[in-house]
């Protein structure tokens, strides 16, 4: 339906044509009804008039001419009765003269008495094609109808012609067969002597004012319809422009929101655009699990790299870590140089325990992914692949919008957030350090070892760090950095536990002794 509406909105002239066709169509239908009405009226009039004339002629023939002829008096029935004193016209003459009288008095009615057998002293009758065909039909077809009707004319004037046969009676046969001027002497009773036609004309528009109230109604309705259509077109055009503007604005806003989403954590982005959070300076105190990580010796690792290579490598690192963080439900606070700050518990939370477990699982997944990426990066030429240190703490922080009315940042502050950063600073490369609050929630899913209590700057209480067993210890095979095309094996001895490292060194020294063959 909307497509159809837009189709006509874009083509207003087409809809105007359809409305005009609809308005014109009804008068045309009425006009056709008038035509049929006029034809039926004319038929009835012609039939009635023909019956009247036939009755008059029959009456005249029977009661006037018949009586006169049947007596011995001098009164005669003649075709030239005007030339003989006391004579009366024969029926045929009566019909001819009656037709002339009717035609003279009734402009829309014409009566004709025509025959192809006229008396010798009379002009021949001019029969039109319809009259000739009707006369032949009545004479040649025993089953011919009582009358034949022809409807002619145009859309403005209608013309109905009704033809009936003039049949010879006994008195007519005697008169015609004995008359000196009769062109035919062998008439019989029942023969078709002539043709009687009645033509009625009537303009179709003659009855038009019979529908004056209906026409007035349609004139008013059509005017109102056109005004309404014009108003609707204006509104539709306006709505079309508004829709186009809204579509353009929505497209622009969609592009802007997509760009903004790159600067916000998915959870924060969704909460802002869904209306759950306002863009006002406000904070809440919540129990969060805070995650800090950075790359060990980042500057030394990348000092020989070109800026373009460093940018690509760092962006790959952040992309991989962000995907893992998002998969585990973390809210990424910010990137600080090579460091990542994230937290669990706002704006979505599953409870303090589940948030802590999700954070630790995320950290383990990140370290595993870094180990895999290290192999890839080393094959690409990076001598010392990235190794991240991670610290995790669970505690109460202030979280929300911090900044000014013109510029604000959604972040966290508090001593517990600082503690996560301090724990990260004492972690080994590739290691994860937990506070006791976090360890208490995850002791069933990780193997961690407590170290000596530590006093951190800015933290009043003594902290016992818990070091999660490194992935390198759990999977010594990850120390293998790769094998080149010449069959040379590269090992990262720092990723091996001390006993394994000693065995590898001994094996290498033994292989390098003179006279030792390597298979």
Secondary structure, DSSP 8 states (H G I E B T S, - for coil): -HHHHHHHHHTHHHHHHHHHHHHHHHHHHHHHHHHHHHHHHHHHHHHHHHHHHHHHHHHIIIIIIHHHHTS-SS--EETTGGGSTT-EE-HHHHHHHHHHHHHHH-TTEEEEEE-SS--TTS------HHHHHHHHHHHH-TT--SEEEEEEE-SSEEEEEEEEEEE--HHHHHHHHH-TT-S-S---TT-EEEEEEEEEEEEGGGGGGGGHHHHHHHHHHHHHHHHHHHHHHHHHHHHHHHHHHHHHHHHHHHHHHHHHHTTS-HHHHHHHHTTSS-SSS-EEEEEEEEEEEEETTHHHHHTTS-HHHHHHHHHHHHHHHHHHHHHTT-EEEEEETTEEEEEESSSS-S-HHHHHHHHHHHHHHHHHHHHHHHHHHHHTT-SS---EEEEEEEEEEEEEEEE-SS-EEEEEESHHHHHHHHHHHTS-TT-EEE-HHHHHHHTTT--EEEEEEE--TT--S-EEEEEE--HHHH-GGGGEEEE-TT--EEE-GGGS-HHHHHHHHHHHHHHHSTT----
